[in-house]
Amino acid sequence: MSTLTTPHIDIHRGGDRMKTRVAWLDSKHSFSFGEHYDPDNTHHGLLLVNNEDVVLPGEGFETHPHRDMEIVTWVLSGSLVHQDSLGHNGVIYPGLAQRMSAGTGILHSEKNDSWRLSAAPEHQEPVHFVQMWVVPDESGLTPGYQQLEIDDELAGGGLITVASGLPRYRDRTAIAINSSHSALHVARLPGEAAEIRLPEAPYLHVFVARGEVEMEGAGTLYEGDAVRLARSGGQRVIANLPSEILVWEMHARLGGQ
């Protein structure tokens, strides 16, 4: 267990999340987002957004702006087409990590219509993904984009660093984010009794993207559940079913250390 003092573990159940539902979108928000505002639930550490979205075929988010934010998108199933004002145009799918640095300003769209980029027939599969926003080290950075195929590393079942600005992970295969106090790790636990151990950090956010796990100090966590930890880490997370876990490790919070 962690050598840090006064640990705190806060469990947030998936069913309690704020929701946005329209004809083409089912979105669940772990923190205040859009018209859903709770002054007691705006962020954890440097993480401001953890949205789980399901978008129907042919639908999606039309072109819209972002500014001064590091945006990481992780697809769980299906495919998501990204297009932006920097000229990037590609398909994000499971195992492909993607980061967009909004910086001084960027326009982009995200749609479930990959067949329009090729001669492929129209598909009928929704896209299911998690989008996460963390605060950059400074405002006014040059906008940027990066993606990286990381599926082979995830096949080993361990906790893999997927996106990071932390110097300690500089030599690992990961996309870079402009946040020197943050890193996103992902684990695909292949079956019952597979396990990982959480890193130690002042702030951790553990999200069960799918499956069911047991976590030391938190008990059973189901799909959509999240745990926010402070001054903690080192806990074992053990799968009850094939599961996918997203872990943000953060060494600062909004407003400073």
C-alpha positions as CSV (number, residue, x, y, z in Angstrom):
1,M,0.0,0.0,0.0
2,S,1.0,3.6,-0.3
3,T,3.6,5.2,1.9
4,L,1.8,8.5,1.5
5,T,-0.2,9.8,4.6
6,T,-3.9,10.3,5.1
7,P,-5.2,8.5,2.1
8,H,-8.8,9.2,0.8
9,I,-10.9,6.9,-1.4
10,D,-14.2,8.3,-2.9
11,I,-16.4,5.9,-4.9
12,H,-18.7,7.2,-7.6
13,R,-21.2,4.8,-9.0
14,G,-21.9,4.8,-12.8
15,G,-25.6,5.1,-12.3
16,D,-25.2,8.4,-10.5
17,R,-23.5,10.2,-13.3
18,M,-25.1,13.2,-15.0
19,K,-26.5,12.2,-18.4
20,T,-27.2,13.8,-21.8
21,R,-29.5,11.8,-24.1
22,V,-30.7,12.8,-27.5
23,A,-31.8,10.7,-30.5
24,W,-28.2,9.9,-31.6
25,L,-26.2,10.3,-28.4
26,D,-26.1,8.6,-25.0
27,S,-23.5,10.5,-22.9
28,K,-22.6,10.0,-19.2
29,H,-20.6,12.7,-17.4
30,S,-18.4,11.9,-14.4
31,F,-17.9,15.7,-13.7
32,S,-19.9,18.9,-14.4
33,F,-20.3,19.3,-18.2
34,G,-22.3,21.6,-20.4
35,E,-25.7,22.3,-18.9
36,H,-25.0,19.8,-16.1
37,Y,-23.3,21.8,-13.3
38,D,-22.6,20.7,-9.7
39,P,-20.3,23.1,-7.9
40,D,-19.1,20.2,-5.7
41,N,-18.2,18.0,-8.7
42,T,-16.1,20.0,-11.2
43,H,-12.8,18.0,-11.3
44,H,-10.4,15.7,-9.6
45,G,-6.7,16.6,-9.6
46,L,-6.2,18.0,-13.1
47,L,-9.0,15.9,-14.7
48,L,-12.0,18.1,-15.7
49,V,-13.9,15.7,-18.1
50,N,-14.5,12.0,-18.2
51,N,-17.3,11.5,-20.6
52,E,-18.5,8.1,-21.7
53,D,-20.3,8.4,-25.1
54,V,-22.3,6.1,-27.4
55,V,-22.9,7.6,-30.9
56,L,-25.2,6.0,-33.5
57,P,-24.0,5.4,-37.1
58,G,-23.9,8.4,-39.3
59,E,-24.2,10.8,-36.4
60,G,-21.8,12.7,-34.2
61,F,-20.4,16.0,-33.0
62,E,-20.3,18.6,-35.7
63,T,-17.4,21.1,-36.0
64,H,-17.0,22.9,-32.7
65,P,-14.1,24.8,-31.0
66,H,-11.8,24.0,-28.1
67,R,-9.1,26.0,-26.3
68,D,-6.4,25.5,-23.7
69,M,-7.1,21.8,-23.0
70,E,-5.4,18.4,-23.5
71,I,-8.1,16.1,-24.9
72,V,-7.5,12.3,-24.9
73,T,-10.0,10.0,-26.7
74,W,-10.1,6.3,-26.1
75,V,-12.5,4.1,-28.2
76,L,-13.9,1.0,-26.6
77,S,-15.8,-0.4,-29.6
78,G,-16.7,0.8,-33.1
79,S,-14.8,3.7,-34.9
80,L,-14.8,7.5,-34.6
81,V,-13.8,9.8,-37.4
82,H,-11.8,12.9,-36.3
83,Q,-11.4,15.9,-38.5
84,D,-9.9,19.2,-37.4
85,S,-8.8,22.7,-38.6
86,L,-5.1,21.6,-38.6
87,G,-5.9,19.2,-41.5
88,H,-6.0,15.9,-39.6
89,N,-8.5,13.4,-40.9
90,G,-8.5,9.9,-39.6
91,V,-10.3,7.0,-37.9
92,I,-9.9,6.2,-34.2
93,Y,-10.6,2.6,-33.1
94,P,-9.9,0.4,-30.1
95,G,-6.2,0.3,-29.3
96,L,-5.4,3.6,-31.0
97,A,-4.7,6.3,-28.5
98,Q,-5.4,9.9,-29.7
99,R,-4.6,13.3,-28.2
100,M,-5.6,16.7,-29.3
101,S,-4.0,19.8,-27.8
102,A,-6.4,22.7,-28.2
103,G,-3.9,25.4,-27.3
104,T,-4.7,28.8,-28.7
105,G,-7.8,27.3,-30.4
106,I,-8.8,24.4,-32.7
107,L,-12.0,23.4,-34.5
108,H,-12.8,19.7,-34.9
109,S,-15.6,17.2,-35.5
110,E,-16.1,13.6,-34.3
111,K,-18.5,11.4,-36.1
112,N,-19.4,7.7,-36.5
113,D,-19.2,7.7,-40.3
114,S,-15.9,6.0,-41.3
115,W,-17.4,4.6,-44.5
116,R,-17.5,8.1,-45.9
117,L,-13.7,8.1,-46.0
118,S,-13.6,5.0,-48.2
119,A,-15.6,2.8,-50.5
120,A,-16.7,0.6,-47.6
121,P,-20.4,-0.1,-47.1
122,E,-22.3,1.8,-44.4
123,H,-22.0,0.1,-41.1
124,Q,-24.7,-0.2,-38.3
125,E,-22.4,-0.3,-35.3
126,P,-22.5,2.5,-32.7
127,V,-19.2,3.9,-31.5
128,H,-18.5,3.7,-27.7
129,F,-15.7,5.8,-26.4
130,V,-14.4,7.8,-23.4
131,Q,-13.2,11.3,-23.8
132,M,-11.0,12.9,-21.1
133,W,-9.8,16.5,-20.6
134,V,-6.9,17.5,-18.5
135,V,-5.5,21.0,-17.9
136,P,-2.2,21.8,-19.7
137,D,0.8,23.3,-18.0
138,E,0.2,26.7,-19.6
139,S,-2.3,28.4,-21.8
140,G,-1.7,29.7,-25.3
141,L,0.3,26.7,-26.6
142,T,0.4,25.8,-30.3
143,P,-2.5,23.4,-31.1
144,G,-1.4,19.9,-31.9
145,Y,-2.5,16.3,-32.6
146,Q,-1.0,12.9,-32.0
147,Q,-2.2,9.3,-32.3
148,L,-0.4,6.0,-31.6
149,E,-1.3,2.3,-32.0
150,I,-0.9,0.6,-28.7
151,D,-3.0,-2.5,-29.0
152,D,-0.1,-5.0,-28.9
153,E,1.2,-3.6,-25.5
154,L,-2.3,-3.9,-24.0
155,A,-2.5,-7.6,-25.0
156,G,-0.2,-8.4,-22.1
157,G,-2.8,-7.5,-19.5
158,G,-0.6,-5.0,-17.6
159,L,-1.1,-1.3,-16.8
160,I,0.2,0.4,-19.9
161,T,1.0,4.1,-20.1
162,V,-1.1,5.5,-23.0
163,A,-0.7,9.3,-22.7
164,S,1.8,11.1,-20.5
165,G,3.5,14.4,-19.7
166,L,5.2,13.0,-16.6
167,P,9.0,12.9,-17.0
168,R,9.2,9.5,-15.3
169,Y,7.4,7.9,-18.3
170,R,9.3,9.7,-21.0
171,D,10.9,6.5,-22.3
172,R,7.7,4.5,-22.4
173,T,5.6,4.1,-25.6
174,A,2.9,6.7,-25.1
175,I,1.4,9.8,-26.8
176,A,2.6,13.1,-25.3
177,I,0.4,15.5,-23.5
178,N,1.3,19.1,-22.4
179,S,0.7,18.3,-18.7
180,S,3.9,17.5,-16.8
181,H,1.9,16.3,-13.8
182,S,-0.4,13.8,-15.5
183,A,-0.4,10.4,-17.1
184,L,-3.2,8.1,-18.4
185,H,-2.7,4.3,-18.0
186,V,-5.0,1.6,-19.4
187,A,-5.2,-2.1,-18.5
188,R,-7.2,-4.7,-20.4
189,L,-7.6,-7.5,-17.9
190,P,-8.3,-10.6,-20.0
191,G,-10.3,-12.6,-17.4
192,E,-11.1,-13.6,-13.9
193,A,-8.2,-13.1,-11.4
194,A,-6.1,-11.0,-13.7
195,E,-4.8,-8.0,-11.7
196,I,-2.9,-4.8,-11.8
197,R,-1.5,-2.5,-9.0
198,L,-2.2,1.2,-9.0
199,P,0.6,3.7,-9.0
200,E,1.1,6.0,-6.0
201,A,0.2,9.6,-6.6
202,P,-1.4,12.6,-4.8
203,Y,-4.4,12.1,-7.1
204,L,-5.7,9.1,-9.0
205,H,-8.9,8.6,-11.0
206,V,-9.8,5.0,-11.7
207,F,-12.6,4.3,-14.2
208,V,-14.1,0.9,-15.0
209,A,-14.8,1.3,-18.8
210,R,-16.1,-2.2,-19.0
211,G,-16.2,-5.4,-16.9
212,E,-16.2,-5.8,-13.2
213,V,-13.3,-5.7,-10.7
214,E,-12.4,-5.9,-7.1
215,M,-10.3,-3.0,-5.7
216,E,-8.6,-3.0,-2.4
217,G,-10.3,-0.4,-0.1
218,A,-13.2,0.0,-2.5
219,G,-14.8,-3.4,-3.0
220,T,-16.6,-4.4,-6.1
221,L,-16.6,-1.9,-9.0
222,Y,-18.9,-2.3,-11.9
223,E,-18.9,-1.0,-15.5
224,G,-19.2,2.8,-15.3
225,D,-18.0,3.1,-11.7
226,A,-15.1,5.4,-10.8
227,V,-12.9,5.8,-7.8
228,R,-11.2,9.1,-6.9
229,L,-8.2,8.7,-4.7
230,A,-6.1,11.3,-2.9
231,R,-2.7,10.7,-1.3
232,S,-2.9,7.1,-2.1
233,G,-2.0,4.3,-4.5
234,G,-0.6,0.8,-4.5
235,Q,-3.9,-0.9,-4.3
236,R,-4.5,-4.2,-6.2
237,V,-7.3,-4.2,-8.8
238,I,-8.5,-7.8,-9.6
239,A,-10.8,-8.7,-12.5
240,N,-14.0,-10.6,-11.9
241,L,-14.7,-10.6,-15.6
242,P,-12.7,-9.4,-18.7
243,S,-12.4,-5.7,-18.0
244,E,-10.9,-2.5,-19.2
245,I,-9.6,0.1,-16.6
246,L,-8.5,3.7,-17.3
247,V,-6.3,5.2,-14.6
248,W,-5.2,8.9,-14.4
249,E,-2.2,9.5,-12.3
250,M,-1.8,13.1,-11.3
251,H,0.8,14.9,-9.2
252,A,-1.0,18.3,-9.0
253,R,-4.5,19.8,-8.9
254,L,-6.2,22.8,-10.2
255,G,-4.7,25.8,-8.6
256,G,-1.3,24.3,-7.8
257,Q,0.3,21.4,-5.9
